[in-house]
Amino acid sequence: MEMPLPDQTVLARKAEIVALLRRVLPAGSVIDAPEETYAYECDALTAYRCPPLAVVLPETTEQVAAALKICHEQNVPVVPRGAGTSLAGGAMPTSDAVIIGIAKMNEVLETDYDNRIIRVQTGRTNLSVTGAVEENGFFYAPDPSSQLACAIAGNIAMNSGGAHCLKYGVTTNNLLGARLVTIEGDIIDVGGPYMDAGGLDLLALICGSEGQLGIVTEATLRILPKPEGARPILIGFDDNEVAGACVSDVIKAGILPVAIEFMDRICIRATEDFAGAGYPDCEALLIVEVEGSDAEIDAQLERISEIAQKHNPVELRQSQSAEESAKIWLGRKSAFGAMGQINDYMCLDGTIPVSQLPLVLRRISELSEEFGLKVGNVFHAGDGNMHPLILFDANKPGDLEKCEDLGAEILKLCVSVGGCLTGEHGVGVEKRELMTHQFSADDLDIQMAVKDVFDEKWLLNPAKVFPLSVSASRRGPQEVNR
Amino acid sequence: MIPKTEIEMAETIREAKSPIALHGGGSRGLSVHGDPIKTTGLNGITLYEPGSLTLVAQAGTPILDIEAALAAEGQRLAFEPMDSRGLTGSAGASTIGGVVAANNSGPRRVSVGACRDFLLGVRFIDGMGRAISNGGRVMKNVTGYDLAKLMAGSWGTLGVMTEVSLKVLPNPEMTGVLLLNGLDDQAAVAVMSKALGSPFEVTGAAHAPVGVDGHPVTMLRLEGFEESVTYRLDALRQHLASDAEQVIETSPDRTTAGWKWVRDVELFHGRKGNVWRVSVKPSDAPALVSRIENDAVLYDWGGGLIWLLCPEDEDVRSKMHGVQGHATLVRGEGHLLFHPEPTAIVKLSQGLRAKFDPRGLFNQGLMG
């Protein structure tokens, strides 16, 4: 992967820049010793690493603003960081960049059950937002699988999703307000505890902008009352196509499950070996979860069973208890870990129209054979967000490159059937160069023009999202480091 | 001008020499200075996959056509766009592009989200005449910046939408409404909050201090399969434990008419005065309303949306000190007037307009 060559003048002025930052930040909030910045050299895209110039860990919004102001004045690139769980390299630094991390800012500022909102500092982890309100019967809906570790700041930057977004939407649908610090150090409140924008919907722009428009330090989030209960049904099929048709029929019948998860044979076998969830050995497995009272759940699961029966399932298991539910979910939840036991893997994140599922699965298995790498499929079938897992051996020379090439082919396939490169992980550095397959030059130009408005000097996460050659003129004439 | 294709639309914009007033169906009664360009030539549903809950349509497609196509498959636009003609006194057939441009979202917004939340992608012509695509037709998409949601609610000030793709949802088997009579505004908002905070998935919560029969009425809507709605109506009643007189309405005609009455603010139809639309935190609503001189009021979204019919000299905004939110003059002297925004937001919004529409062609002055 290519990254721009670091700005030599910034590297040469490291001591001066660090001293300026120390002047406005509390002791211990600026880290520049190589043995300490090392911990920030990558995010969850661990294949690529680079220690930053320095790391700043502010304790207040004002300190974030002060640090950004200095970086802006000194022309130092900034890489915002939440919890560093990005799978796309969204928080991956360059050697001339200052990381600004909001991990120390994790307070709940306000909970308001009457208006169903919570205001938090964005260093707070996703799961602990729910943790703060669940005793009162509420929860925060977006639930990325990294929710134990990932921060709301990163969720907002990447517009994170999760398994339950078929019903509850993704971050952008659950975010009402943000306190944004601009690269110039201005603190701006966008949106608030009300349900629509008073002018242009800037909040929609900020959410999912991958840290390229500013740093969000506080967020007003929508919280929802917890359903009375939830239970899944597990359905096994001997044919991917039939499983896809079943998903479509469930949706057409007017049932809106909270989640519809899909696993293929490779993943089923891997998880059985790993977790022993008792899944049938079949071609495709669906886990469909519905919510409500016990009686409502029974009625909905009965409807789903009736639909599934018409497609001749090899297995149909309706959960009757919390214990049975946990067992059904066990395999799905350990799928990534199970695949990791077999080999290194790369997790893709393209989305496709649900109707294209059979075609895409068929093409993926052809590509898998062509490249000689195994691909397992586990994904959110209700919304078409695929997570093909490509198995490779990181220690085998050339295998990572081959895996990345196969990944690129699969993502191009997703685009060609009317889908997109990334459904919930973000573009980051990982899918940056593929953007031209989804967007025309004009499509990308107007997106970059948005960045021009918020960050004229292109200092915020500059080498992300847009192909390097496409953003080159905006980032200034820089050489590229292979 | 009524361009017939996206290419024609792009050419028209490229060749434009003076400000343009963009029109969909003209149902929102806007008066904007400029040469009129209508989107109604871009008409037709491009793609509809009921099994994927996805519909793609050209921007000028009449909303009635879209609703009819969806109804044929037992589906709907869940964000429940209002028919604003009765309120603005205009004629014309609302288009899907106009609905999106206004981020027009009805009572169900409080539970399922606004128009912008169902918008999966757009195509539009920017001020340079370039055809831009953003988003797509899939439900989960974080590829690049979300310009689609930016276009929603931009009232045609950033570009001409030519195509929109939307997530749609199934029609429920049954609708049930719990009506509570005689509550004052404060108590009504409290009851609505309690209902919306319950696990019973209330999909509409509205209150009229003076309802159809002249008395206060609070409306709570439940939708779903019959067995579920029946159960939830009862469970909700117990949960609220309200002393107010209660009526349950399940007749399809009456529940549909009742929520159309809320959606379209029929209470104000045919009455003189300025119409304000105020968006606030629900719990702030009753006290705010008590400070405003008004002839009629309707609370929707559990109190988060207030419709006010006011004397022409009443300035609603001057009463909003200390209240977070915004007020839009929907009908009054001149045209639609948006709430003035903080300087930093104005600067960013103007910056965006300068990039999207550098020649200042589109709906000049409409949003400030």
Interface residues (C-beta under 8 A of the other chain):
Chain A: D112 Y113 D114 N115 R116 I117 G137 F138 M158 N159 G161 C165 L166 G169 V170 T172 N173 T182 D186 I188 D189 V190 G192 P193 Y194 M195 D196 A197 G198 G199 L200 D201 L202 A204 L205 C207 G208 S209 P225 K226 P227 E228 V247 S248 D249 I251 K252 A253 G254 I255 L256 G292 S293 A295 E296 A299 Q300 R303 T351 I352 P353 V354 S355 H380 D383 G384 N385 G418 G419 C420 L421 T422 G423 E424 H425 G426 V427 K431 M435 Q438 F439 S440 D442 D443 L444 D445 I446 Q447 A449 V450 D452 V453 F454 V465
Chain B: E49 P50 G51 S52 L53 T54 E73 G74 N103 S105 R109 V110 G113 A114 R116 D117 D126 R130 A131 I132 S133 N134 G136 R137 V138 M139 K140 N141 V142 T143 G144 Y145 D146 L147 K149 L150 A152 G153 S154 T157 L158 L169 P170 N171 P172 E173 A190 S193 L196 G197 S198 P199 F225 E227 S228 Y231 A235 S279 V280 K281 P282 S283 W301 G304 L305 Q324 G325 H326 T328 F338 H339 E341 P342 A344 I345 L348 S349 G351 L352 A354 K355 F356 M367 G368
